Amino acid sequence: MTQGAVGSDAHTKGASAMSATAENTFDIVILGGGSGGYACALRAAELGLSVALVEKGKLGGTCLHLGCIPTKALLHAAEVADTAREGEQFGVKTTFESVDMSGVNAYKDGVVGRLYKGLQGLVKSKSIEYVEGEGRLVAKNTVEVAGRQLVGKNVVLATGSYAKSLPGLDIGGRIMTSEQALFLDYVPSRVVVLGGGVIGVEFASVFKSFGSEVTIVEALPRLVAAEDEAISKQLERSFRKRKINFKTGVKFSGATQTGDGVQVSLESGETIEADLLLVAVGRGPVTAGLGYEEAGVTVDRGFVLANERCQTNVEGIYAVGDIVPGLQLAHRGFAQGIFVAEHIAGLNPPVIDEMGIPRVTYCEPEIASIGYTEAQAKEKFGEIETYDYNLGGNGKSQILGTAGFVKLVRQKDGPVVGVHMIGSRMGEQVGEAQLIYNWEALPSDVAQLIHAHPTQNEALGEAHLALAGKPLHAHA
């Protein structure tokens, strides 16, 4: 071999090494392909940034595959079951025969599958390096996946959450979380739901509609304790009417599986026999063993601490979604992911107001809220005013046969700082509610807007008319 040939070969190797390094260097490396992670990737790609997106499971994460979408599909199937039972109330002769869980699961999986395929196509259409496999932060700017090192000028941690249990309560058999409950192939006769928060009341609602006898056990004094107290009271009234049993202010002490069921013990000494125990005590952050703390990132009880711009204490490392303390909602993750992409691109996006994030619970009746509860508003603002508009005066709600209300909370002589709604389908009204809160609207600002008749949306207009001092279909 000639000297020239040797020199040429060395140059080729050097170019190859440089190319390999360049191929693994990105403006942003995102660990986690759930709501926050893929939203960040899509927006960053739109802005011309080079992006690597790492996901060990399925693109879309918990929300698409084990959370928001499949649970809401079950809730819609539950609504159909209730409609079949109640047809005679509307002069339609229908009968409810049974729930075929194989058919329900096929419907649910079909919805998830179509959305998953669409999301995969969307990511493929962008200039995003999608890396399948379990990633780990091995340096402040490096994520390693199956021996491949992805170097980012910025790193975004978006590893999501998992369904928690209680100490000593092992998941398995007839004791399960929402993740296993999504794949049940039968309708249990008796269900105990441990936890009366969002996930607990949604699954309680599904099981009741499917024909199960349901009992919720909640240690706090009321169901959906994070909501305004008036909302909790109305939900409890509605659940009593639906014959959904619940025990509040009672602590769980243990569960024993038997051959054909599970025995649930409470600290009060009471025991409840059931076919299934659904553990719905919240979700924990997925951060253990991923190298975060070793890279210097501050973690508190598993949660990654980040400031209002989603920045951790380590320069160039951001965190979004359920691993950051706060509301564990997919749309919060979307918003944070988009925010981080725009921040890195230098667009200086406005900071996200956590109180301005809409919250919806999809049980029957639905709950939708934004902003401050009455108690929170009193603590923050001092003098406030509230108004409850009962859906009894709303034409569309009467057509649907639902009870509930719209509750407004405003600063004294100031803007509306909280909107709290409950009733069938009321989740769809949270869009206008978030505009009212986020644009700091006065009741008089909303009162002058014309709301279509007959819609449930009218209830928002009527509530603001009343709070502005000019009630129409309501008492002052």
C-alpha positions as CSV (number, residue, x, y, z in Angstrom):
1,M,0.0,0.0,0.0
2,T,1.4,3.4,-0.9
3,Q,1.8,6.3,1.6
4,G,-0.8,8.2,-0.4
5,A,-3.3,5.3,-0.1
6,V,-2.7,5.1,3.7
7,G,-3.3,8.9,4.0
8,S,-6.5,8.6,2.0
9,D,-7.8,5.7,4.2
10,A,-7.1,7.7,7.4
11,H,-8.9,10.7,6.0
12,T,-11.9,8.5,5.2
13,K,-12.0,7.0,8.7
14,G,-11.8,10.5,10.2
15,A,-14.6,11.8,8.0
16,S,-16.7,8.8,9.0
17,A,-16.2,9.4,12.7
18,M,-17.0,13.1,12.3
19,S,-20.2,12.2,10.4
20,A,-21.2,9.7,13.1
21,T,-20.7,12.3,15.8
22,A,-22.7,14.9,13.8
23,E,-25.5,12.4,13.2
24,N,-25.9,12.0,17.0
25,T,-25.8,15.7,17.9
26,F,-29.0,17.6,18.0
27,D,-30.4,21.0,19.1
28,I,-32.8,19.1,21.4
29,V,-32.8,15.5,22.7
30,I,-36.2,14.6,24.3
31,L,-36.5,11.6,26.7
32,G,-40.1,10.4,26.5
33,G,-42.6,10.3,23.7
34,G,-45.8,11.0,25.6
35,S,-47.9,14.2,25.4
36,G,-45.1,16.6,26.6
37,G,-42.3,15.0,24.7
38,Y,-43.9,14.6,21.3
39,A,-45.5,18.1,21.4
40,C,-42.0,19.5,22.1
41,A,-40.5,17.5,19.2
42,L,-43.2,18.5,16.7
43,R,-43.0,22.2,17.6
44,A,-39.2,22.2,17.6
45,A,-39.1,20.6,14.2
46,E,-41.5,23.2,12.9
47,L,-39.1,25.8,14.1
48,G,-36.2,24.3,12.2
49,L,-34.4,22.7,15.2
50,S,-32.8,19.3,14.9
51,V,-34.6,16.9,17.3
52,A,-34.1,13.4,18.7
53,L,-37.1,11.8,20.4
54,V,-36.6,8.8,22.6
55,E,-39.4,6.4,23.6
56,K,-39.2,3.0,25.2
57,G,-42.8,2.1,24.7
58,K,-45.4,3.4,22.2
59,L,-45.3,6.9,20.8
60,G,-48.1,8.8,22.5
61,G,-47.4,7.5,26.0
62,T,-49.8,6.9,28.8
63,C,-52.4,9.4,27.5
64,L,-53.0,7.7,24.2
65,H,-52.5,4.1,25.2
66,L,-53.3,3.7,28.9
67,G,-55.0,7.0,30.0
68,C,-57.1,9.8,28.5
69,I,-58.2,8.2,25.2
70,P,-59.0,4.6,26.2
71,T,-60.8,5.7,29.4
72,K,-62.9,8.2,27.6
73,A,-63.8,5.5,25.1
74,L,-65.0,3.3,28.0
75,L,-67.0,6.3,29.4
76,H,-68.7,6.8,26.0
77,A,-69.6,3.1,25.9
78,A,-71.0,3.5,29.4
79,E,-73.1,6.5,28.2
80,V,-74.5,4.3,25.4
81,A,-75.4,1.6,27.9
82,D,-77.2,4.2,30.0
83,T,-79.0,5.5,27.0
84,A,-80.3,2.0,26.1
85,R,-81.6,1.6,29.7
86,E,-83.3,5.0,29.8
87,G,-84.9,5.2,26.3
88,E,-88.4,4.9,27.6
89,Q,-88.0,8.2,29.5
90,F,-87.9,9.8,26.0
91,G,-90.6,7.7,24.5
92,V,-88.2,5.4,22.7
93,K,-88.7,1.7,23.4
94,T,-85.2,0.4,24.1
95,T,-83.9,-2.4,26.3
96,F,-80.5,-3.0,27.8
97,E,-79.4,-6.5,27.3
98,S,-75.7,-6.7,28.4
99,V,-72.2,-5.3,27.9
100,D,-70.0,-7.4,25.6
101,M,-66.5,-6.5,26.9
102,S,-64.8,-8.0,23.8
103,G,-66.9,-5.6,21.6
104,V,-66.2,-2.6,24.0
105,N,-62.5,-3.4,23.9
106,A,-62.5,-3.7,20.1
107,Y,-64.1,-0.3,19.9
108,K,-61.7,1.3,22.4
109,D,-58.6,-0.3,20.7
110,G,-59.8,0.9,17.3
111,V,-60.0,4.5,18.5
112,V,-56.5,4.3,20.1
113,G,-55.1,2.5,17.0
114,R,-56.3,5.2,14.6
115,L,-54.9,8.0,16.7
116,Y,-51.6,6.1,17.1
117,K,-51.3,5.6,13.4
118,G,-52.0,9.3,12.8
119,L,-49.4,10.4,15.4
120,Q,-46.8,8.0,13.9
121,G,-47.4,9.5,10.5
122,L,-47.1,13.0,11.9
123,V,-43.8,12.4,13.5
124,K,-42.4,10.6,10.4
125,S,-43.4,13.6,8.3
126,K,-41.2,15.9,10.3
127,S,-37.4,16.0,10.5
128,I,-37.4,14.2,13.8
129,E,-35.0,11.4,14.7
130,Y,-37.3,8.9,16.4
131,V,-35.3,6.5,18.6
132,E,-37.0,3.4,20.0
133,G,-35.6,2.0,23.2
134,E,-35.0,2.8,26.9
135,G,-33.0,6.0,27.3
136,R,-31.0,7.1,30.2
137,L,-29.4,10.5,31.0
138,V,-25.6,9.7,31.2
139,A,-24.4,13.3,31.2
140,K,-26.1,16.7,31.4
141,N,-26.2,16.9,27.6
142,T,-26.3,13.2,26.7
143,V,-29.0,10.5,26.5
144,E,-27.9,6.9,25.9
145,V,-30.1,4.4,24.2
146,A,-28.9,0.8,23.7
147,G,-25.3,2.0,23.5
148,R,-26.0,4.9,21.2
149,Q,-25.2,8.3,22.7
150,L,-27.5,11.2,21.6
151,V,-25.9,14.6,22.4
152,G,-28.2,17.6,22.8
153,K,-27.5,21.3,23.1
154,N,-30.6,21.0,25.2
155,V,-32.2,18.0,26.9
156,V,-35.9,17.7,27.7
157,L,-37.0,15.2,30.4
158,A,-40.6,14.0,29.7
159,T,-40.8,10.5,31.1
160,G,-44.3,10.7,32.4
161,S,-46.0,8.9,35.3
162,Y,-47.2,5.5,36.5
163,A,-50.3,4.3,38.4
164,K,-49.4,4.2,42.1
165,S,-50.4,1.9,44.8
166,L,-50.2,2.1,48.6
167,P,-47.4,0.7,50.7
168,G,-48.0,-3.1,51.2
169,L,-50.8,-3.2,48.6
170,D,-49.4,-5.4,45.8
171,I,-51.0,-5.1,42.4
172,G,-52.0,-8.4,40.8
173,G,-54.9,-10.8,40.3
174,R,-58.1,-9.1,41.5
175,I,-56.3,-6.0,42.8
176,M,-55.5,-3.7,39.9
177,T,-54.9,-0.1,38.8
178,S,-56.6,1.7,35.9
179,E,-53.9,0.3,33.6
180,Q,-55.0,-3.3,34.1
181,A,-58.7,-2.3,34.3
182,L,-58.6,-1.1,30.7
183,F,-58.1,-4.6,29.5
184,L,-60.8,-6.4,31.5
185,D,-62.7,-9.0,29.5
186,Y,-65.7,-9.2,31.9
187,V,-67.9,-6.9,33.9
188,P,-67.3,-7.6,37.6
189,S,-70.5,-7.9,39.8
190,R,-69.0,-5.9,42.7
191,V,-66.2,-3.3,42.6
192,V,-64.5,-1.4,45.3
193,V,-62.7,1.7,44.0
194,L,-59.9,2.9,46.3
195,G,-59.7,6.7,45.8
196,G,-62.3,9.3,45.0
197,G,-60.3,11.5,42.8
198,V,-60.6,12.0,39.0
199,I,-59.5,8.5,38.0
200,G,-61.6,6.9,40.8
201,V,-64.9,8.6,40.0
202,E,-64.4,8.1,36.3
203,F,-64.0,4.3,36.6
204,A,-66.8,4.1,39.3
205,S,-69.0,5.8,36.7
206,V,-68.0,3.3,34.0
207,F,-68.5,0.2,36.2
208,K,-71.9,1.4,37.4
209,S,-73.1,2.0,33.8
210,F,-71.8,-1.4,32.8
211,G,-73.9,-3.0,35.6
212,S,-71.5,-3.4,38.6
213,E,-72.3,-2.6,42.2
214,V,-69.7,0.0,43.1
215,T,-68.3,1.4,46.3
216,I,-65.8,4.2,46.4
217,V,-63.5,4.5,49.5
218,E,-61.9,7.9,49.9
219,A,-59.8,9.0,52.9
220,L,-60.5,12.7,52.4
221,P,-63.7,14.2,53.6
222,R,-65.3,14.5,50.1
223,L,-65.1,13.1,46.5
224,V,-63.0,15.1,44.0
225,A,-61.5,17.0,46.9
226,A,-59.4,19.3,44.6
227,E,-62.6,20.8,43.1
228,D,-64.8,23.5,44.6
229,E,-66.7,22.2,47.6
230,A,-70.0,22.9,45.9
231,I,-69.0,20.6,43.0
232,S,-68.2,17.8,45.4
233,K,-71.6,18.1,47.0
234,Q,-73.4,18.0,43.7
235,L,-71.4,15.0,42.5
236,E,-72.2,13.1,45.7
237,R,-75.9,13.9,45.2
238,S,-75.7,12.6,41.7
239,F,-73.8,9.5,42.7
240,R,-76.4,8.7,45.4
241,K,-79.1,9.0,42.8
242,R,-77.2,6.7,40.5
243,K,-76.8,4.3,43.5
244,I,-73.0,4.5,43.4
245,N,-71.9,4.0,47.0
246,F,-69.1,5.9,48.6
247,K,-67.4,6.2,51.9
248,T,-65.5,9.4,52.6
249,G,-63.2,10.3,55.5
250,V,-62.5,6.6,55.8
251,K,-59.0,5.0,55.5
252,F,-58.2,1.7,53.8
253,S,-56.3,-0.8,56.0
254,G,-55.8,-3.8,53.8
255,A,-57.0,-6.2,51.2
256,T,-57.0,-10.0,51.0
257,Q,-57.6,-12.0,47.8
258,T,-59.8,-15.1,48.0
259,G,-60.5,-17.7,45.5
260,D,-63.4,-15.8,43.9
261,G,-63.0,-12.2,45.2
262,V,-61.2,-9.7,47.4
263,Q,-62.0,-8.6,50.9
264,V,-61.3,-4.9,51.5
265,S,-60.7,-3.8,55.1
266,L,-61.1,-0.3,56.4
267,E,-59.6,1.3,59.5
268,S,-63.2,1.7,60.9
269,G,-63.3,-2.1,61.2
270,E,-65.7,-2.5,58.3
271,T,-65.0,-5.0,55.5
272,I,-66.3,-5.0,52.0
273,E,-66.5,-8.0,49.8
274,A,-65.9,-7.4,46.1
275,D,-64.9,-9.2,42.9
276,L,-62.3,-6.6,42.1
277,L,-60.4,-3.8,43.9
278,L,-59.4,-0.9,41.6
279,V,-56.6,1.1,43.1
280,A,-56.9,4.8,42.0
281,V,-54.7,6.6,44.5
282,G,-53.0,8.9,42.0
283,R,-49.9,8.7,39.7
284,G,-46.2,8.9,40.5
285,P,-43.4,10.3,38.4
286,V,-41.3,7.9,36.3
287,T,-37.8,9.2,37.2
288,A,-36.0,6.4,39.2
289,G,-32.9,4.9,37.6
290,L,-32.8,7.2,34.7
291,G,-29.7,9.1,35.7
292,Y,-31.3,12.4,36.6
293,E,-29.8,12.9,40.0
294,E,-26.5,11.6,38.9
295,A,-26.4,14.4,36.3
296,G,-27.1,16.9,39.0
297,V,-30.8,17.4,38.5
298,T,-32.8,18.2,41.7
299,V,-35.4,15.6,42.4
300,D,-37.9,15.8,45.3
301,R,-39.9,12.6,46.1
302,G,-39.4,11.5,42.5
303,F,-40.6,14.7,41.0
304,V,-38.2,16.9,38.9
305,L,-38.2,20.5,40.1
306,A,-38.5,23.1,37.4
307,N,-39.1,26.8,37.3
308,E,-41.9,28.6,35.5
309,R,-39.9,28.3,32.2
310,C,-39.6,24.5,32.7
311,Q,-35.9,24.8,33.4
312,T,-34.3,22.5,36.0
313,N,-31.4,23.6,38.2
314,V,-29.0,22.2,35.5
315,E,-28.4,24.6,32.6
316,G,-29.8,23.2,29.3
317,I,-32.0,20.5,31.0
318,Y,-35.7,21.1,30.9
319,A,-38.6,19.0,32.4
320,V,-42.2,18.8,31.2
321,G,-45.4,16.9,32.0
322,D,-46.2,14.6,34.9
323,I,-42.7,14.5,36.3
324,V,-43.0,18.2,37.2
325,P,-45.1,18.9,40.4
326,G,-48.5,20.2,39.5
327,L,-51.6,19.1,37.5
328,Q,-51.1,15.8,35.9
329,L,-52.9,16.5,32.6
330,A,-52.0,15.7,29.1
331,H,-52.8,19.2,27.8
332,R,-50.5,20.7,30.5
333,G,-47.8,18.5,29.0
334,F,-48.7,19.6,25.4
335,A,-48.5,23.2,26.5
336,Q,-45.2,22.8,28.4
337,G,-43.6,20.9,25.5
338,I,-44.6,23.6,23.0
339,F,-43.4,26.3,25.4
340,V,-39.9,24.7,25.8
341,A,-39.5,24.3,22.1
342,E,-40.3,28.0,21.5
343,H,-38.2,29.1,24.5
344,I,-35.1,27.2,23.1
345,A,-35.8,28.7,19.6
346,G,-35.6,32.2,21.2
347,L,-39.3,33.1,20.7
348,N,-39.7,34.2,24.4
349,P,-43.2,32.6,24.9
350,P,-45.4,33.8,27.7
351,V,-45.2,31.8,30.9
352,I,-48.0,29.2,31.4
353,D,-50.4,30.2,34.2
354,E,-51.1,26.8,36.0
355,M,-54.4,28.2,37.3
356,G,-55.4,28.9,33.7
357,I,-55.3,25.2,32.7
358,P,-58.7,23.7,32.2
359,R,-59.6,20.6,34.2
360,V,-62.3,18.1,33.2
361,T,-63.5,15.0,35.0
362,Y,-65.5,12.7,32.6
363,C,-67.7,10.8,35.0
364,E,-71.5,11.2,34.8
365,P,-72.2,14.0,35.5
366,E,-69.1,15.7,34.0
367,I,-67.1,18.2,35.9
368,A,-65.3,21.1,34.3
369,S,-63.4,23.9,36.1
370,I,-60.7,26.5,35.7
371,G,-59.1,29.0,38.0
372,Y,-59.6,29.4,41.7
373,T,-62.2,27.6,43.9
374,E,-64.2,29.8,46.3
375,A,-61.9,28.9,49.2
376,Q,-58.7,29.5,47.2
377,A,-60.1,32.9,45.9
378,K,-60.9,34.0,49.5
379,E,-57.4,33.2,50.6
380,K,-55.7,34.9,47.7
381,F,-58.0,37.9,46.9
382,G,-59.9,38.5,50.2
383,E,-63.2,40.0,49.1
384,I,-65.0,37.9,46.4
385,E,-68.4,37.4,44.9
386,T,-69.9,34.1,43.7
387,Y,-72.9,33.1,41.7
388,D,-74.5,29.7,41.1
389,Y,-76.6,29.3,38.0
390,N,-78.7,26.1,38.2
391,L,-79.1,24.0,35.1
392,G,-82.8,23.7,35.9
393,G,-83.2,26.9,34.0
394,N,-81.2,25.8,31.0
395,G,-83.4,24.4,28.1
396,K,-80.8,22.0,26.7
397,S,-79.9,20.6,30.1
398,Q,-83.6,19.9,30.7
399,I,-83.8,18.2,27.3
400,L,-80.9,16.0,28.3
401,G,-82.4,15.4,31.7
402,T,-79.3,16.5,33.7
403,A,-78.9,18.4,37.0
404,G,-76.0,20.6,37.9
405,F,-74.9,24.2,37.8
406,V,-72.4,26.8,36.7
407,K,-70.6,28.5,39.6
408,L,-68.7,31.8,39.0
409,V,-66.1,33.2,41.4
410,R,-65.0,36.8,40.9
411,Q,-62.8,39.3,42.7
412,K,-65.0,42.0,44.4
413,D,-65.9,44.4,41.5
414,G,-63.2,42.7,39.5
415,P,-62.7,39.9,36.9
416,V,-63.9,36.3,37.1
417,V,-61.2,34.2,38.7
418,G,-62.9,30.8,38.8
419,V,-65.5,28.9,36.7
420,H,-66.8,25.6,38.1
421,M,-69.4,23.5,36.2
422,I,-71.1,20.1,36.7
423,G,-73.7,18.3,34.6
424,S,-73.9,15.9,31.6
425,R,-71.6,17.0,28.8
426,M,-70.5,20.1,30.7
427,G,-66.9,19.4,29.9
428,E,-67.4,20.8,26.4
429,Q,-68.1,24.2,28.0
430,V,-64.6,24.6,29.5
431,G,-63.3,26.2,26.2
432,E,-65.2,29.5,26.8
433,A,-64.5,29.2,30.5
434,Q,-60.8,29.3,30.0
435,L,-61.0,32.3,27.8
436,I,-63.0,34.1,30.5
437,Y,-60.4,33.3,33.1
438,N,-57.3,33.8,31.0
439,W,-58.5,37.1,29.5
440,E,-59.5,38.4,32.9
441,A,-63.0,39.1,31.8
442,L,-65.5,41.0,33.9
443,P,-69.0,39.5,34.2
444,S,-70.3,42.5,32.1
445,D,-67.8,41.6,29.3
446,V,-69.3,38.1,29.0
447,A,-72.9,39.2,29.6
448,Q,-72.9,41.3,26.4
449,L,-71.9,38.2,24.3
450,I,-74.8,36.4,22.7
451,H,-75.0,32.7,23.6
452,A,-76.9,30.4,21.2
453,H,-80.3,29.1,22.3
454,P,-80.9,26.3,23.2
455,T,-77.4,25.2,24.2
456,Q,-75.8,24.3,27.5
457,N,-73.3,27.1,26.6
458,E,-76.2,29.5,27.4
459,A,-75.7,28.6,31.0
460,L,-72.3,30.3,31.0
461,G,-74.0,33.4,29.5
462,E,-76.8,33.3,32.0
463,A,-74.5,33.0,35.0
464,H,-72.5,36.1,33.8
465,L,-75.7,38.0,33.1
466,A,-76.8,37.4,36.7
467,L,-73.4,38.3,38.2
468,A,-73.4,41.5,36.1
469,G,-76.7,42.4,37.8
470,K,-79.1,41.7,34.9
471,P,-80.4,38.1,35.3
472,L,-82.6,36.7,32.6
473,H,-83.7,33.1,33.2
474,A,-82.5,33.2,36.8
475,H,-83.1,34.9,40.1
476,A,-80.6,37.6,41.2
